[in-house]
């Protein structure tokens, strides 16, 4: 970063110098134009514009690295346009050498190489534009100019390398001085810090001695606590053993509950199957009662028809008896001629009376049967209603058995889940027991380590006096080092 700053500062100084030189040349040219010694042309306008642009950029501190190109090539264009317009090569060689010197001031090899290439290309163009008698002079001037540029190239290169080397040496010297100052300051600061640290260390050693005594006392208490902890862990391990036995009993009981639940579930399944069979039997009974109800109803209707027929027979018997009575009266009136007819009429009357008595007897039996049939019909209807209610009850019982079956299935799932949880708990108890045994073992090791630490602390306490003596010697050395640093500063 410092190298770039120095080169940038050099470029700015060269820009300023060339700008002043160019301004002086313009002033001299204007004086020559005013006196008539120099002709004013377009080339002067190009040169003045280039100087103005460069001056503005220099003032604004913009494009500092390009200001040199603007100035030098403005002057170069001024030279070429003068050669083309005036056909005069008197100042051509001197001008290109002056321009090369301007480029050398920047100590930039690339600028010189670029200028040489541009010069050669322009020389070729001038050879075509100018008369033939100028060609040899142009070639000679350009050739000598290239030789001068070649020599100036090495001057720029070596000057640039020398500047870079000088910058590096300056930077190294500056860095060395800064490092030396930093080291001296560091020594002074370190010595002061070392003295403070030694004082603090002495105080800390004293506190450490007191702390080691308290630590020894605390270690004794810790040792007692570890022994008690080991005893407590042993008790915990014993309780875990008992708890593990209880868990095993719970697992056994859970397995028994699972077996009982499975058997009960099987019984419930069988009961559900029996209920299903009962439901089928109820359907059969319902069908049979329905058939009986239909048969009894038809029987009642048939008895009503028989009663109608018996009523008709009774009426016919009464009429026959009445006709037989009339026939007997008529036969009695007929006398001897009607005796045979009277006998027949008497027989008919007796037959009619017997028919009437038989019809009455049958009617009595039929009425009794009708009463029984009516009673049977009521019973059958009641049985039909009972069957319907039985179907409803069987359906409810069937649903209840399904619910019971589902409940037992859920109970089985819960018992199975409980068995898994208990098994997991048993595994956890085993792991806890293993950890408890491990902790007990570690506690014993800690007890032994604590005793070793007590011995180490005792040895450390004895060594602190030696450390205190060494600290005093280091303090004396630090004071001597601080005095040396002050003398160096």
Secondary structure, DSSP 8 states (H G I E B T S, - for coil): -HHHHHHHHHHHHHHHHHHHHHHHHHHHHHHHHHHTSS---HHHHHHHHHHHHHHHHHHHT-SHHHHHHHHHHHHHHHHHHHHHHH---TTHHHHHHHHHHHHHHTT-HHHHHHHHHHHHHHHHHHHHHS-GGGHHHHHHHHHHHHHHHHHHHHHHHHHHHHHHHHHHHHHHHHHHHHHHHHHHHHHHHHHHHHHHHHHHHHHHHHHHHHHHHHHHHHHHHHHHHHHHHHHHHHHHHHHHHHHHHHHHHHHHHHHHHHHHHHHHHHHHHHHHHHHHHHHHHHHHHHHHHHHHHHHHHHHHHHHHHHHHHHHHHHHHHHHHHHHHHHHHHHHHHHGGGGHHHHHHHHHHHHHHHHHHHHHHHHHHHHHHHHHHHHHHHHHHHHHHHHHHHHHHHHHHHHHHHHHHHHHHHHHHHHHHHHHHHHHHHHHHHHHHHHHHHHHHHHHHHHHHHHHHHHHHHHHHHHHHHHHHHHHHHHHHHHHHHHHHHHHH-
